[in-house]
Amino acid sequence: TEACEEYRPVAHRATLMYFLIAEFATCDVMYQTSLGQFNQLYELAIDNADKAAMPAKRIANIIEHMTYSIYLYIQRGLFERHKLTF
């Protein structure tokens, strides 16, 4: 539907982030992230992103909040020597 298509950029960003994070496990096996764990972060980001009346603004808010919150979550578990890589 049209409403689903509007939110496709959110799904695209989430997909990109998940596979980048999953690929990071090649640096060290400690960095394995399950899809279930990522889905929880994704849903939490959607729930906590600022609300907006216009769908375009809401989508931008979700993408911004999701990117930052997932970055903070993953970054805090990295070894110091890998933080610059991430």
Backbone torsions as a table, in degrees:
resi	resn	phi	psi	omega
1	THR	NA	170.6	-177.2
2	GLU	-65.4	-39.6	179.6
3	ALA	-63.1	-40.1	178.6
4	CYS	-64.0	-41.0	-179.0
5	GLU	-64.7	-32.4	178.7
6	GLU	-61.9	-33.8	-176.5
7	TYR	-91.6	5.7	179.3
8	ARG	-57.4	-37.7	177.4
9	PRO	-59.7	-32.4	177.2
10	VAL	-65.7	-46.5	179.4
11	ALA	-63.8	-38.9	179.5
12	HIS	-63.4	-45.1	178.9
13	ARG	-63.5	-42.4	179.9
14	ALA	-62.7	-42.3	178.9
15	THR	-62.4	-46.9	179.3
16	LEU	-59.3	-46.3	-179.5
17	MET	-63.8	-43.1	-178.8
18	TYR	-60.6	-47.1	-176.5
19	PHE	-71.2	-30.1	173.7
20	LEU	-66.6	-42.5	178.6
21	ILE	-66.2	-42.3	178.9
22	ALA	-62.6	-37.9	179.4
23	GLU	-67.9	-25.7	-179.4
24	PHE	-64.3	-18.6	177.5
25	ALA	-64.5	-15.2	176.3
26	THR	-70.8	-21.8	175.4
27	CYS	-72.3	-40.8	-179.5
28	ASP	-162.1	136.4	-178.0
29	VAL	-64.8	-15.7	176.9
30	MET	-62.3	-20.1	-173.3
31	TYR	-92.9	18.6	178.2
32	GLN	-69.6	130.2	179.4
33	THR	-123.7	125.6	-178.8
34	SER	-78.6	156.7	177.0
35	LEU	-64.1	-36.9	178.0
36	GLY	-61.9	-44.0	177.9
37	GLN	-62.6	-43.7	-179.9
38	PHE	-65.2	-39.3	178.4
39	ASN	-60.9	-37.7	176.6
40	GLN	-62.9	-42.9	177.9
41	LEU	-64.7	-39.1	179.9
42	TYR	-63.5	-48.9	-179.4
43	GLU	-65.7	-38.8	178.0
44	LEU	-64.0	-40.3	178.6
45	ALA	-63.6	-40.5	178.5
46	ILE	-64.6	-43.8	-179.4
47	ASP	-65.4	-35.6	-173.7
48	ASN	-93.7	-9.2	179.3
49	ALA	-67.6	148.9	178.8
50	ASP	-58.4	136.9	178.2
51	LYS	-78.0	154.3	177.4
52	ALA	-151.7	148.5	-179.7
53	ALA	-73.3	-36.3	-179.4
54	MET	-88.0	130.3	-179.4
55	PRO	-56.9	-38.3	-178.9
56	ALA	-62.6	-40.3	178.6
57	LYS	-69.9	-39.7	178.0
58	ARG	-61.5	-43.4	179.4
59	ILE	-62.2	-44.7	178.3
60	ALA	-62.4	-40.4	178.5
61	ASN	-63.3	-43.1	179.8
62	ILE	-63.3	-47.2	-178.5
63	ILE	-61.4	-45.4	-179.6
64	GLU	-63.4	-47.5	-178.5
65	HIS	-66.4	-42.6	-179.2
66	MET	-62.6	-46.9	-179.0
67	THR	-59.7	-47.3	-177.1
68	TYR	-69.8	-44.6	-176.8
69	SER	-67.9	-38.8	178.3
70	ILE	-70.4	-38.0	175.4
71	TYR	-58.3	-48.2	-179.8
72	LEU	-61.8	-41.2	-179.0
73	TYR	-62.7	-47.5	-177.8
74	ILE	-71.7	-42.5	-175.8
75	GLN	-61.5	-33.6	-176.7
76	ARG	-70.6	-18.0	179.0
77	GLY	-97.4	5.9	-176.8
78	LEU	-87.1	149.3	170.7
79	PHE	-68.8	150.0	-178.7
80	GLU	-54.3	-39.6	-176.0
81	ARG	-69.7	-16.2	-179.5
82	HIS	-101.9	-7.5	-175.5
83	LYS	-63.7	-37.3	177.8
84	LEU	-68.8	-32.4	178.1
85	THR	-65.1	-41.0	-178.7
86	PHE	-75.4	NA	NA
